[in-house]
Amino acid sequence: MAGEAGLPGWIGLHFALALTGTWLARRYALHRRLLDQPGDRRSHAVATPRGGGVAIVIALLVGIGWLIFIERSARTPVPTPLLEAAAIGLALVAGIGWIDDHRPLSPWLRLAVHVLAAMILALGSHAETGNTVLALAAFGLALVLVNVWNFMDGIDGLAASQAALAAIGYALFAGLDTSAWLAVALAAACAGFLPFNLPPARIFLGDVGSGALGFALATVVVGLAGHAGSASFVLLLPLSAFLIDATLTLTARMFRGERWWQPHVQHAYQRWAQRTGRHGVATAAYAGWTLAAVAIMLLVKTAGIASMVAIVVWYVAGSIAWLRLRQDRRIAGSDRE
């Protein structure tokens, strides 16, 4: 089992891979002039390298490969269809993102690749559990989280810190099974990236990283849901900050007839960063919300019907908070791009 490798070594490996890889990715981005320029539809004021998320992807692929090797080389080999599907899907999502970071692609081409990756994860889930409902959920969750993490990657430190906190919560939820070790790997890789991405950011995730984080989180959630039974729904709590902001913001844009898939600065976190003039305030506030969500998830995971009540109350509270932020003129500003 993965536990035989030792938790400290597992954490150190992924942290070191991501830290070193991000430093190299920054040098590469500067050499290739892969820079995100400031603009009306962006929240940063200085041209900043992009594509640093490739380091997280490499660390995760190494980790998934090691988990597959350990499971298959055990005295009683264990089938690993979900991990194999995760590796293929992650490579697809990261690969199309890497290309897009170098040469912008059609959003519909990227979406097609995301659909393919989600289908592969769903097939892997079904092969491992035989649960058709879980497989359909895996498809939907992967497709949603890949794009939500891409949409929400708009200020320094936000997307990587949210993924790290959610992953830590899932590791605590799971204990030392395969899904927990993948969650630990994700958290450690994000921790290795964050020193370069916390305000003021020296490199951004890029599409290669943001979509990959969403896909990795979907993989962890699907793996845990296969064992959590009736407690599976509480796994949505650590994702609530991003799901609420992305869903309500994009819905509002659709109702206004805007091109919702294009870059914009209308998310609540972007408005907050604009008002304060600092990214760290919004990033820290979202971190606080997710830490509270993780605590609630751990408290109610075995509480039966109470877990559903907690989820509904939490998401309603988040939606009200989003509305309050949007109505605050100091934060909301104009809805025009």
N, C-alpha and C positions, 0 to 999 in steps of 0.2 A: 504493500500500500504506500501511497505518497507520504504518509506520516513517518515512515522509516527514514526518509531523507532528513528529517528534522525541520521544525518550523522556522527557527532562526536562519538556517541556511537557505531555506526556500524563499523567505522574505528578502534576505540579502542578495540572492541571485537576481531576482526580478528588479529590485531597487537599483542594483549596480548596472544591469543591462539597460534599464530605461534612462538612468542618469548619464551614463557614457554615450548611449545612443542619441539622446537629445542634444548633447554637446556637439556630437558629430553632425547631426541633422542641421543644427544651426550654422555650422561652418559651410555645409553643403548649400543651404538655402541662400546664404550671403553670396557664395561664389556664383550660384546660378541666378541671382537676383530674383528669387521667389519671395516677393514682399507683398504684404497686404497694405495698400495705401489708404490713408485717411480719406473720409468722404462723408457726404450727407447721410449715407445709409450704413455707416459704420460708427462704432463707439470709441475708437482709439484715435489719438491725435498725432501719432508718429508712425512712419513706415516701419513695419515689423515683419521679420521672417516668418514663414509658415511651413507647415509640414513636420513639426516636431513630434506629432503623434505617431509617426512611423516607428519611433523607438518603443512606444508602448506596445504596438502591434508585434514587433519582433520578440519582445519579452514574453508576450502572451503565447505566441506560436511556439516558442521554446518550451514554455510551461506545459502547454497542451500536449506537445510531442512527448515530453517526459512522462506525463501522466499516462498517455497511451502505452508507452514502453513499459512502465511499471505494471500496469494492469495486465498487459499481455504476457509479460515474463514471469508473472506470479506462478506459484506452484499449481494453482488452479486458475488458468487464464480466464480473464473476465472480458466479455464483449464490450467494445467501446464505440458503438455507432454514434452516440450523441457527441462525444469528443471529436470523432473524425469529422462529423458534419460541422461542428463548431470551427474546426481548423479550416475546412474548405470555405465555409461561409465567411469567416473572418478575413481570409485572404482575398475573397472576391470583393467584399465591401471596402477593405483597405486599398486594394489594387485600383479600383475605379476612382477612389478618392485621391490616390497618389497621382493618377493621370490627370484628374481634374485640377489638382493643385499646380500642375505644370502647364496645362492647356485646357481652359474651360470647356466643358462638355455640355451637351444638352441635358437639362434636368430630367427629361423623360428617359434618356439612355441610362443615367445613373439610377433612376427609379426601377428600370427593368432589371438591372443587376441586383439591386436591393431585393426585389421580388424573388429572383432566382436564389439568392443567399437565404432568404427566409424559408423558401420551399425546401431547401436542403436541410436546414435546421429542423423543420417540421418532420421530414422523412427520418432524420436521425432520431428524433424524439419518439416517433412511432415505432421504429425498429427496436428501440431500447425498452419501451414500456408497453407497447401494444395499445396505448390509450389514444383513440382518435380525437377525443375532445381536447386532450393536452396537446396533441400535434397541431390542431387548428389554432389553439391558443398560442403555440410557439410561433407559428407563421405570422399571426397578427401582431404579437408582441415584438418580434424581431423587426418587422417592417415599421412599426410605430417608433420604437426606441432609436433605431438607426437615424430616422429623420428628425425626431425630437431633439436628440443630442446635437445633430447638425444645426437645427434652427436655433438652439439655445446657446451655442458656442459663440457668444458675442462680446464678452468682457473678460478681463484678465482673471485667470484662475477658476472661473466658474464651472465649466464643464468637467474638467479633470477632478476638481475637489468634490463635486457632487457624485461623480462615479466612484471615487475613493471611499466616500462616507457610506454610500449605499452598499458597496462591496464589503466593507468592514461589518456592516449590519448583517449582511447575508452570511458571512463567515461565522459570526456569533450565533446566528439563528440555526445554522446547520450542524455545527460540531465538525469533527475531523472525517468527513467523507469527501468524495471526489469533488463535489460542487463547492465545498468549503475551501478546498485547496486552490481551486480555480479563482474563487472570490479573493482569497488572500493574495494570489499572484496579481490580480487586477489592481487591488489596493496598493500593493508594493510598487507596481509599475507606475501608477499615477503619482505616487509619492516621489519617485525618481524624476518624473517630468516636472512636477510643480515648482521646484526651485527656479526653473527657467521661465515659468509661466505666471507666477504670482505677481501682483502689481509692484512695479511696472514690468510688464511682460517683455522678455527678450526673445521669445518665439511663441507662435501660436500652434495649436494642434493641427490646423489645416483639415481639409475634408478627409484625409487619410486617417486622422486620429479621431475626429468627432463621431463619424459614423461607426468606426470600429468600437468605440466605447459603448455606444448603444447596443451594438450586436453582442458584445461580450456580456453586458448586463442581462440581455435577454437570455443568453445561454445559461448563465448562473441561475436566473429565476426559473427557467424551465427545468433545469436539473433538480433544484430544490422542490419545485411543485410536484415532481414525480414521487416524492417521498412524504410531502407535507399533508396530503389528503385534504381534509376540510379546512385546514389552516392556510391553504395556498393563497387565499385572497389577501392576507395580511402582507404578503410580499410586495404588494403595490404601494404600501405606505412610504418606503424610502424613495420612491420615484415621484412622489406627489408634487414636489416643488416644480419640477420640469413639466410633468404632465398637465398640471393645472395652468401654468403660465402659457405653455405652447398651445394647448387646446383652445383656451379662451381667446388668446390673441389672434390665432389663425382663423378662428370662427368669426371674430369681429371683422377681420380683413375680408373674408369671403362675403359677409353680408354687405360690406361697402363696395363690393365689386372690384377689389384690388387684386393684383397679381400676387397671391399669397406666397408663392414659391420664391419670390425675389427677395434679396436682402432688404432689411428695414431696421428701424430702431423703435419699434412699437411695443416690444415686450416690457413687462413691468420692471424687470431687472435693468433694462436699458434706460428706461425713463428715470429710474432711481439713480443710476450712475450719472446721468445727465444733470440731475438736480444737485447732487452732492459734488460733482466734479471729480469723484474718486470711485474707481471700480471696487476697491476693497470693502467699502461699506455694504454694497449690495451682495458681493460674494460672501461676506461674513454672515449677513442676515439669512441668506439662503442656506448656508451651512448650519446655522442654528436651527432653522426649520427642519432640515433633514435629520439632524441629530435627535430632535424631539420625536420625529416620525420613527426613527430606528428604535428609540426607547419604547414607544408605544407598541411597535411590532413585536418586540421581545416580551413585553408584558402580556399581550393578549393572544399570542400564537396558539395557546391551548385553551382559549376561553370560549370556544364554540361560537354561538350566536353573538356573543359580545364582541367578537372580532369584526363581524360585519357591521355592527353598530359603530364601532370605533372608526372603521374605514369611511363610512358614510359621513359621520360627524367631521372627521378630519378633512375630507375633500370639500365638504360644504364650507367649513371654516376657511380653507385655502381659497375657495372661490370668492368668498366675501372679502377676504384680505386683498385679493387681486382687484376686485371692483373698487375698493376703497383707494387703492394705489392709483387706479386709472382716473378716479374722480378728483384726486388731489391735484389741483392745478399746478402746484409746484413740481409735481412729478410728471403728470400726464402731458402737459404742454399741448401742442397741436398734434392731431392725428395725421397731418399731411406729411408725406415723405419729403 
